[in-house]
Amino acid sequence: MSDSLPQPPSSEEHAALQRVLEALMAAGVDETVLSEAAPEGLDAIQRVVARYLTFPGARRYTPPDVYAKAGVDEDWATALWRAMGFPEVPDDQKAFTDADVEALDLATRLFERAHLDRAVALQQARTMSQAVSRVAFANQDVIADFTTETDPLRRAEEAIELAKDTLPALDRLLVYMYRRHLAAATEQQLLIEGSEEGATNMTVGFADLSRFTSVTRELEPRDLAMLVDGFNGESADVIVEAGGRLVKTIGDEVMFSSLDAQTAAMIALELLEAVSPDKGYPPLRVGVATGDVIPREGDIFGPTVNLANRLVVVARPGTVLVDRATRDALA
């Protein structure tokens, strides 16, 4: 028999495939989906595993079906779907579940109850979706690392077990962390003193790894990822411990804020100590500025932010450079 001809699966492979199919059926995957995927081979089965285990439910509705069942107009539904970061689905494709219908109805009623106009509601949806998307991709990286099997069928089996064990716990943990962060954000908002309408006075800092571009050329991808993860982790610990807020991370740079210059200065100095060449990091530099900022969708903007960003660019490696307002506040 020619080696180019497809070989029939061994009894062990057949048994593994049956276990995968049975596990998918037990997870609620429609039998029709499985019967269509099985003849196409392992790649099709793996796509089913990826798609249905993380978001179970029969794909029985087309986009017009969802609009009708949720009682909303097409323009709003498609705008909300795009704001959530998903591509358009053809009108004749059955891609949606009962959970999608419920979510569309829930989101519509929630935004109406909060008296938000649609533009504001869509911006809220974008902000939430971007944050959740980042969490999802980070979780997927961890799951991929934990899946140790090299054989595709065994890998699918392991993924099924892992999803069954971890996804319910992750759902609960996400809700818990959201409520905790919401409580902290609400409490901080009560402490903030506004100046001009919509503006808030605070101190903003940027910290970045100098000579990072040259470092990226010297390290293997996995080592580079470990370096960035370590930097982000060390920075987050320092900022939170000192009472500041980690606004965002941008590769080799972190942005933080605090309600006073003293806290920001302490964070800057402790960052230099925590992220040091002695620990294998490139030299760190920090820029800090104090003044009015505009909080928006979890981020902050304004001339003070721009100034802090310019300061970190000109700061010497291993130093903190502050603006005049921060210097005066520390005097």
VEXMARVO-442158 format. One record per residue (C-alpha): residue in one letter; residue number from 1; x, y, z. Coordinates in Angstrom, 2 decimals. Layout:
! residues N
+------+------+---------+---------+---------+
: resn : resi :       x :       y :       z :
+------+------+---------+---------+---------+
:    A :  NUM :       X :       Y :       Z :
...
+------+------+---------+---------+---------+
//
This chain:
! residues 331
+------+------+---------+---------+---------+
: resn : resi :       x :       y :       z :
+------+------+---------+---------+---------+
:    M :    1 :    0.00 :    0.00 :    0.00 :
:    S :    2 :    1.35 :    3.43 :   -0.91 :
:    D :    3 :    2.41 :    5.69 :    1.95 :
:    S :    4 :    0.55 :    8.54 :    0.25 :
:    L :    5 :   -2.82 :    6.89 :    0.80 :
:    P :    6 :   -4.70 :    7.80 :    4.02 :
:    Q :    7 :   -4.27 :    5.17 :    6.70 :
:    P :    8 :   -7.26 :    3.93 :    8.70 :
:    P :    9 :   -7.20 :    4.98 :   12.36 :
:    S :   10 :   -5.84 :    2.48 :   14.83 :
:    S :   11 :   -8.16 :    0.98 :   17.44 :
:    E :   12 :   -6.55 :    3.22 :   20.05 :
:    E :   13 :   -7.10 :    6.34 :   17.90 :
:    H :   14 :  -10.69 :    5.27 :   17.23 :
:    A :   15 :  -11.31 :    4.85 :   20.95 :
:    A :   16 :   -9.80 :    8.27 :   21.67 :
:    L :   17 :  -11.95 :    9.85 :   18.97 :
:    Q :   18 :  -15.06 :    8.24 :   20.45 :
:    R :   19 :  -14.17 :    9.62 :   23.89 :
:    V :   20 :  -13.78 :   13.11 :   22.44 :
:    L :   21 :  -17.11 :   12.90 :   20.59 :
:    E :   22 :  -18.91 :   11.56 :   23.68 :
:    A :   23 :  -17.42 :   14.31 :   25.84 :
:    L :   24 :  -18.55 :   16.94 :   23.35 :
:    M :   25 :  -22.07 :   15.50 :   23.30 :
:    A :   26 :  -22.11 :   15.51 :   27.09 :
:    A :   27 :  -21.10 :   19.18 :   26.96 :
:    G :   28 :  -24.20 :   19.91 :   24.89 :
:    V :   29 :  -22.72 :   20.02 :   21.40 :
:    D :   30 :  -25.40 :   19.28 :   18.83 :
:    E :   31 :  -25.14 :   15.79 :   17.35 :
:    T :   32 :  -25.55 :   17.22 :   13.85 :
:    V :   33 :  -22.44 :   19.36 :   14.32 :
:    L :   34 :  -20.44 :   16.32 :   15.39 :
:    S :   35 :  -21.72 :   14.13 :   12.57 :
:    E :   36 :  -20.66 :   16.79 :   10.07 :
:    A :   37 :  -17.25 :   17.33 :   11.67 :
:    A :   38 :  -16.22 :   13.71 :   12.23 :
:    P :   39 :  -15.79 :   12.75 :    8.55 :
:    E :   40 :  -13.70 :   15.90 :    7.94 :
:    G :   41 :  -11.05 :   14.64 :   10.32 :
:    L :   42 :   -9.17 :   15.79 :   13.35 :
:    D :   43 :   -8.85 :   19.48 :   12.40 :
:    A :   44 :  -12.63 :   19.81 :   12.25 :
:    I :   45 :  -13.00 :   18.07 :   15.61 :
:    Q :   46 :  -10.44 :   20.41 :   17.18 :
:    R :   47 :  -12.37 :   23.42 :   15.88 :
:    V :   48 :  -15.51 :   22.04 :   17.49 :
:    V :   49 :  -13.63 :   21.56 :   20.77 :
:    A :   50 :  -12.35 :   25.14 :   20.68 :
:    R :   51 :  -15.67 :   26.67 :   19.71 :
:    Y :   52 :  -18.24 :   24.74 :   21.72 :
:    L :   53 :  -16.47 :   24.00 :   24.98 :
:    T :   54 :  -15.71 :   27.64 :   25.67 :
:    F :   55 :  -19.13 :   28.84 :   24.50 :
:    P :   56 :  -21.61 :   25.96 :   24.65 :
:    G :   57 :  -25.07 :   25.88 :   23.16 :
:    A :   58 :  -26.61 :   24.94 :   19.85 :
:    R :   59 :  -25.96 :   27.44 :   17.04 :
:    R :   60 :  -29.57 :   27.57 :   15.91 :
:    Y :   61 :  -30.19 :   31.27 :   15.14 :
:    T :   62 :  -29.27 :   33.52 :   12.23 :
:    P :   63 :  -28.72 :   37.26 :   12.89 :
:    P :   64 :  -32.32 :   38.16 :   11.89 :
:    D :   65 :  -33.57 :   35.43 :   14.24 :
:    V :   66 :  -31.66 :   37.02 :   17.12 :
:    Y :   67 :  -33.00 :   40.52 :   16.38 :
:    A :   68 :  -36.57 :   39.20 :   16.30 :
:    K :   69 :  -36.32 :   37.09 :   19.46 :
:    A :   70 :  -34.64 :   39.90 :   21.43 :
:    G :   71 :  -37.09 :   42.46 :   20.08 :
:    V :   72 :  -34.44 :   44.95 :   18.92 :
:    D :   73 :  -33.74 :   46.63 :   15.60 :
:    E :   74 :  -30.98 :   45.42 :   13.30 :
:    D :   75 :  -28.94 :   48.65 :   13.35 :
:    W :   76 :  -28.61 :   48.60 :   17.13 :
:    A :   77 :  -27.85 :   44.89 :   17.31 :
:    T :   78 :  -25.13 :   45.02 :   14.64 :
:    A :   79 :  -23.58 :   48.16 :   16.16 :
:    L :   80 :  -23.45 :   46.48 :   19.57 :
:    W :   81 :  -21.94 :   43.32 :   18.05 :
:    R :   82 :  -19.20 :   45.38 :   16.35 :
:    A :   83 :  -18.58 :   47.34 :   19.55 :
:    M :   84 :  -17.97 :   44.03 :   21.29 :
:    G :   85 :  -15.18 :   43.38 :   18.79 :
:    F :   86 :  -16.74 :   40.68 :   16.60 :
:    P :   87 :  -16.95 :   40.58 :   12.79 :
:    E :   88 :  -20.26 :   40.70 :   10.93 :
:    V :   89 :  -22.08 :   37.39 :   10.50 :
:    P :   90 :  -23.93 :   36.67 :    7.22 :
:    D :   91 :  -27.72 :   36.84 :    7.54 :
:    D :   92 :  -28.16 :   33.21 :    6.49 :
:    Q :   93 :  -25.58 :   31.75 :    8.89 :
:    K :   94 :  -26.78 :   29.99 :   12.03 :
:    A :   95 :  -24.10 :   31.19 :   14.45 :
:    F :   96 :  -26.00 :   32.25 :   17.56 :
:    T :   97 :  -27.34 :   30.56 :   20.67 :
:    D :   98 :  -29.99 :   31.24 :   23.29 :
:    A :   99 :  -27.24 :   32.93 :   25.33 :
:    D :  100 :  -26.68 :   35.45 :   22.51 :
:    V :  101 :  -30.38 :   36.30 :   22.42 :
:    E :  102 :  -30.47 :   36.74 :   26.19 :
:    A :  103 :  -27.33 :   38.91 :   26.17 :
:    L :  104 :  -28.70 :   41.24 :   23.48 :
:    D :  105 :  -31.97 :   41.63 :   25.36 :
:    L :  106 :  -30.14 :   42.16 :   28.67 :
:    A :  107 :  -27.71 :   44.75 :   27.25 :
:    T :  108 :  -30.52 :   46.70 :   25.61 :
:    R :  109 :  -32.62 :   46.82 :   28.78 :
:    L :  110 :  -29.58 :   47.64 :   30.94 :
:    F :  111 :  -28.54 :   50.63 :   28.84 :
:    E :  112 :  -32.13 :   51.87 :   28.61 :
:    R :  113 :  -32.56 :   51.60 :   32.37 :
:    A :  114 :  -29.37 :   53.61 :   32.89 :
:    H :  115 :  -30.73 :   56.26 :   30.47 :
:    L :  116 :  -27.62 :   56.04 :   28.30 :
:    D :  117 :  -27.86 :   57.19 :   24.72 :
:    R :  118 :  -26.65 :   54.67 :   22.18 :
:    A :  119 :  -23.30 :   56.34 :   21.53 :
:    V :  120 :  -22.39 :   56.17 :   25.22 :
:    A :  121 :  -23.73 :   52.63 :   25.50 :
:    L :  122 :  -21.60 :   51.49 :   22.56 :
:    Q :  123 :  -18.50 :   53.09 :   24.08 :
:    Q :  124 :  -19.18 :   51.24 :   27.33 :
:    A :  125 :  -19.52 :   48.01 :   25.36 :
:    R :  126 :  -16.18 :   48.66 :   23.62 :
:    T :  127 :  -14.41 :   49.35 :   26.89 :
:    M :  128 :  -15.75 :   46.23 :   28.57 :
:    S :  129 :  -15.10 :   44.05 :   25.54 :
:    Q :  130 :  -11.51 :   45.21 :   25.10 :
:    A :  131 :  -10.76 :   44.42 :   28.74 :
:    V :  132 :  -12.46 :   41.03 :   28.60 :
:    S :  133 :  -10.77 :   40.20 :   25.28 :
:    R :  134 :   -7.37 :   40.74 :   26.85 :
:    V :  135 :   -8.31 :   38.49 :   29.77 :
:    A :  136 :   -9.57 :   35.81 :   27.38 :
:    F :  137 :   -6.38 :   35.76 :   25.32 :
:    A :  138 :   -4.26 :   35.67 :   28.48 :
:    N :  139 :   -6.33 :   32.74 :   29.79 :
:    Q :  140 :   -5.91 :   30.95 :   26.48 :
:    D :  141 :   -2.12 :   31.29 :   26.72 :
:    V :  142 :   -2.21 :   29.68 :   30.16 :
:    I :  143 :   -4.49 :   26.87 :   29.00 :
:    A :  144 :   -2.18 :   26.19 :   26.05 :
:    D :  145 :    0.79 :   25.95 :   28.41 :
:    F :  146 :   -1.07 :   23.53 :   30.69 :
:    T :  147 :   -2.06 :   21.27 :   27.79 :
:    T :  148 :    0.99 :   19.01 :   27.69 :
:    E :  149 :   -0.12 :   16.30 :   25.26 :
:    T :  150 :    1.45 :   16.31 :   21.80 :
:    D :  151 :   -0.93 :   13.80 :   20.22 :
:    P :  152 :   -3.85 :   15.83 :   18.76 :
:    L :  153 :   -6.60 :   13.52 :   20.05 :
:    R :  154 :   -5.08 :   13.28 :   23.51 :
:    R :  155 :   -4.69 :   17.04 :   23.44 :
:    A :  156 :   -8.38 :   17.44 :   22.62 :
:    E :  157 :   -9.30 :   15.11 :   25.49 :
:    E :  158 :   -7.10 :   17.06 :   27.88 :
:    A :  159 :   -8.60 :   20.36 :   26.71 :
:    I :  160 :  -12.10 :   19.04 :   27.36 :
:    E :  161 :  -11.22 :   18.00 :   30.90 :
:    L :  162 :   -9.41 :   21.27 :   31.56 :
:    A :  163 :  -12.35 :   23.34 :   30.32 :
:    K :  164 :  -14.80 :   21.34 :   32.42 :
:    D :  165 :  -12.70 :   21.86 :   35.54 :
:    T :  166 :  -11.70 :   25.51 :   35.09 :
:    L :  167 :  -14.33 :   27.48 :   33.15 :
:    P :  168 :  -17.03 :   27.58 :   35.87 :
:    A :  169 :  -14.43 :   28.75 :   38.39 :
:    L :  170 :  -13.11 :   31.39 :   35.97 :
:    D :  171 :  -16.65 :   32.71 :   35.45 :
:    R :  172 :  -17.11 :   33.22 :   39.18 :
:    L :  173 :  -13.64 :   34.71 :   39.59 :
:    L :  174 :  -14.22 :   37.26 :   36.83 :
:    V :  175 :  -17.44 :   38.47 :   38.46 :
:    Y :  176 :  -15.69 :   38.68 :   41.84 :
:    M :  177 :  -12.76 :   40.70 :   40.47 :
:    Y :  178 :  -15.09 :   43.03 :   38.57 :
:    R :  179 :  -17.11 :   43.78 :   41.72 :
:    R :  180 :  -13.92 :   44.34 :   43.73 :
:    H :  181 :  -12.52 :   46.74 :   41.13 :
:    L :  182 :  -15.87 :   48.51 :   40.84 :
:    A :  183 :  -15.91 :   49.04 :   44.61 :
:    A :  184 :  -12.34 :   50.37 :   44.57 :
:    A :  185 :  -13.05 :   52.69 :   41.63 :
:    T :  186 :  -16.19 :   54.05 :   43.28 :
:    E :  187 :  -14.35 :   54.67 :   46.54 :
:    Q :  188 :  -11.50 :   56.45 :   44.75 :
:    Q :  189 :  -13.95 :   58.61 :   42.82 :
:    L :  190 :  -15.37 :   59.87 :   46.11 :
:    L :  191 :  -11.87 :   61.00 :   47.14 :
:    I :  192 :  -11.01 :   62.82 :   43.93 :
:    E :  193 :  -11.20 :   66.59 :   43.91 :
:    G :  194 :  -12.18 :   67.94 :   40.50 :
:    S :  195 :  -10.97 :   71.28 :   39.17 :
:    E :  196 :  -12.35 :   72.27 :   35.78 :
:    E :  197 :  -15.50 :   70.44 :   34.75 :
:    G :  198 :  -14.61 :   66.89 :   33.79 :
:    A :  199 :  -10.98 :   67.25 :   34.91 :
:    T :  200 :   -9.29 :   65.75 :   37.96 :
:    N :  201 :   -6.03 :   66.71 :   39.62 :
:    M :  202 :   -3.64 :   63.81 :   40.09 :
:    T :  203 :   -0.08 :   62.67 :   39.50 :
:    V :  204 :    0.73 :   60.47 :   36.51 :
:    G :  205 :    3.82 :   58.38 :   35.86 :
:    F :  206 :    5.30 :   56.36 :   33.03 :
:    A :  207 :    8.04 :   53.79 :   33.54 :
:    D :  208 :    9.78 :   52.03 :   30.68 :
:    L :  209 :   12.72 :   49.76 :   30.04 :
:    S :  210 :   15.48 :   51.68 :   28.26 :
:    R :  211 :   17.28 :   50.10 :   25.29 :
:    F :  212 :   14.40 :   47.64 :   25.01 :
:    T :  213 :   14.55 :   47.51 :   21.20 :
:    S :  214 :   18.12 :   46.21 :   21.24 :
:    V :  215 :   17.19 :   43.69 :   23.94 :
:    T :  216 :   14.40 :   42.28 :   21.76 :
:    R :  217 :   16.96 :   41.41 :   19.08 :
:    E :  218 :   19.09 :   39.46 :   21.55 :
:    L :  219 :   16.44 :   37.32 :   23.27 :
:    E :  220 :   14.48 :   34.30 :   22.11 :
:    P :  221 :   10.70 :   34.95 :   21.93 :
:    R :  222 :    9.98 :   32.90 :   25.07 :
:    D :  223 :   12.71 :   34.68 :   27.06 :
:    L :  224 :   11.42 :   38.04 :   25.84 :
:    A :  225 :    7.89 :   37.15 :   26.95 :
:    M :  226 :    9.20 :   36.15 :   30.38 :
:    L :  227 :   11.08 :   39.46 :   30.65 :
:    V :  228 :    7.97 :   41.51 :   29.82 :
:    D :  229 :    5.76 :   39.41 :   32.11 :
:    G :  230 :    8.26 :   39.83 :   34.94 :
:    F :  231 :    8.45 :   43.58 :   34.39 :
:    N :  232 :    4.67 :   43.95 :   34.33 :
:    G :  233 :    4.28 :   41.78 :   37.43 :
:    E :  234 :    6.96 :   43.58 :   39.46 :
:    S :  235 :    5.55 :   46.96 :   38.42 :
:    A :  236 :    1.97 :   46.06 :   39.28 :
:    D :  237 :    2.98 :   44.83 :   42.74 :
:    V :  238 :    4.90 :   48.02 :   43.51 :
:    I :  239 :    2.16 :   50.35 :   42.26 :
:    V :  240 :   -0.67 :   48.62 :   44.09 :
:    E :  241 :    1.29 :   48.17 :   47.34 :
:    A :  242 :    2.07 :   51.89 :   47.44 :
:    G :  243 :   -1.57 :   52.85 :   46.96 :
:    G :  244 :   -1.39 :   53.88 :   43.31 :
:    R :  245 :   -3.33 :   52.63 :   40.31 :
:    L :  246 :   -1.91 :   50.70 :   37.38 :
:    V :  247 :   -3.66 :   52.42 :   34.47 :
:    K :  248 :   -2.28 :   50.19 :   31.71 :
:    T :  249 :    0.70 :   48.28 :   30.41 :
:    I :  250 :    2.09 :   48.80 :   26.91 :
:    G :  251 :    4.75 :   46.17 :   26.29 :
:    D :  252 :    7.91 :   47.55 :   27.88 :
:    E :  253 :    6.08 :   50.49 :   29.49 :
:    V :  254 :    3.64 :   50.90 :   32.37 :
:    M :  255 :    1.44 :   53.88 :   33.18 :
:    F :  256 :    0.35 :   54.59 :   36.74 :
:    S :  257 :   -1.48 :   57.30 :   38.65 :
:    S :  258 :   -1.99 :   58.44 :   42.22 :
:    L :  259 :   -4.01 :   61.08 :   44.01 :
:    D :  260 :   -0.89 :   62.81 :   45.35 :
:    A :  261 :    2.68 :   63.47 :   44.25 :
:    Q :  262 :    4.22 :   61.84 :   47.33 :
:    T :  263 :    2.72 :   58.45 :   46.50 :
:    A :  264 :    3.78 :   58.72 :   42.86 :
:    A :  265 :    7.34 :   59.63 :   43.85 :
:    M :  266 :    7.53 :   56.65 :   46.19 :
:    I :  267 :    6.23 :   54.39 :   43.43 :
:    A :  268 :    8.85 :   55.72 :   41.00 :
:    L :  269 :   11.74 :   55.10 :   43.39 :
:    E :  270 :   10.50 :   51.64 :   44.37 :
:    L :  271 :   10.11 :   50.72 :   40.70 :
:    L :  272 :   13.78 :   51.52 :   40.11 :
:    E :  273 :   14.66 :   49.14 :   42.92 :
:    A :  274 :   12.24 :   46.37 :   41.97 :
:    V :  275 :   13.03 :   46.42 :   38.24 :
:    S :  276 :   16.80 :   46.66 :   38.30 :
:    P :  277 :   19.70 :   45.37 :   36.18 :
:    D :  278 :   20.67 :   43.22 :   39.18 :
:    K :  279 :   17.53 :   41.18 :   38.44 :
:    G :  280 :   18.29 :   40.88 :   34.74 :
:    Y :  281 :   16.21 :   43.81 :   33.49 :
:    P :  282 :   17.41 :   46.62 :   31.23 :
:    P :  283 :   17.77 :   49.92 :   33.15 :
:    L :  284 :   14.42 :   51.48 :   34.04 :
:    R :  285 :   13.55 :   55.15 :   33.70 :
:    V :  286 :   10.50 :   56.99 :   35.04 :
:    G :  287 :    8.74 :   60.24 :   34.15 :
:    V :  288 :    6.24 :   61.86 :   36.55 :
:    A :  289 :    3.93 :   64.88 :   36.13 :
:    T :  290 :    1.19 :   66.46 :   38.25 :
:    G :  291 :   -1.87 :   68.35 :   37.06 :
:    D :  292 :   -5.34 :   68.06 :   35.61 :
:    V :  293 :   -6.27 :   64.88 :   33.75 :
:    I :  294 :   -9.48 :   63.70 :   32.13 :
:    P :  295 :  -10.64 :   60.24 :   33.28 :
:    R :  296 :  -12.39 :   58.42 :   30.45 :
:    E :  297 :  -13.45 :   54.78 :   30.08 :
:    G :  298 :  -10.89 :   53.58 :   32.63 :
:    D :  299 :   -8.05 :   55.54 :   31.01 :
:    I :  300 :   -6.78 :   59.07 :   31.66 :
:    F :  301 :   -5.92 :   61.77 :   29.13 :
:    G :  302 :   -4.75 :   65.36 :   28.91 :
:    P :  303 :   -1.63 :   67.56 :   28.85 :
:    T :  304 :   -0.38 :   66.18 :   32.17 :
:    V :  305 :   -0.37 :   62.65 :   30.75 :
:    N :  306 :    1.42 :   63.84 :   27.61 :
:    L :  307 :    4.02 :   65.64 :   29.72 :
:    A :  308 :    4.73 :   62.56 :   31.85 :
:    N :  309 :    5.15 :   60.53 :   28.67 :
:    R :  310 :    7.62 :   63.06 :   27.25 :
:    L :  311 :    9.56 :   63.11 :   30.52 :
:    V :  312 :   10.14 :   59.35 :   30.51 :
:    V :  313 :   11.54 :   59.57 :   26.98 :
:    V :  314 :   14.25 :   62.07 :   28.00 :
:    A :  315 :   14.94 :   60.63 :   31.47 :
:    R :  316 :   18.34 :   58.98 :   31.86 :
:    P :  317 :   18.34 :   55.22 :   32.50 :
:    G :  318 :   18.10 :   54.48 :   36.21 :
:    T :  319 :   16.58 :   57.87 :   37.09 :
:    V :  320 :   13.24 :   59.57 :   37.78 :
:    L :  321 :   12.46 :   62.85 :   36.00 :
:    V :  322 :    9.61 :   64.99 :   37.38 :
:    D :  323 :    7.90 :   68.17 :   36.24 :
:    R :  324 :    7.85 :   71.44 :   38.17 :
:    A :  325 :    4.40 :   70.82 :   39.70 :
:    T :  326 :    5.53 :   67.48 :   41.13 :
:    R :  327 :    8.76 :   69.02 :   42.41 :
:    D :  328 :    6.85 :   71.81 :   44.14 :
:    A :  329 :    4.40 :   69.33 :   45.69 :
:    L :  330 :    7.31 :   67.33 :   47.10 :
:    A :  331 :    9.16 :   70.36 :   48.47 :
+------+------+---------+---------+---------+
//
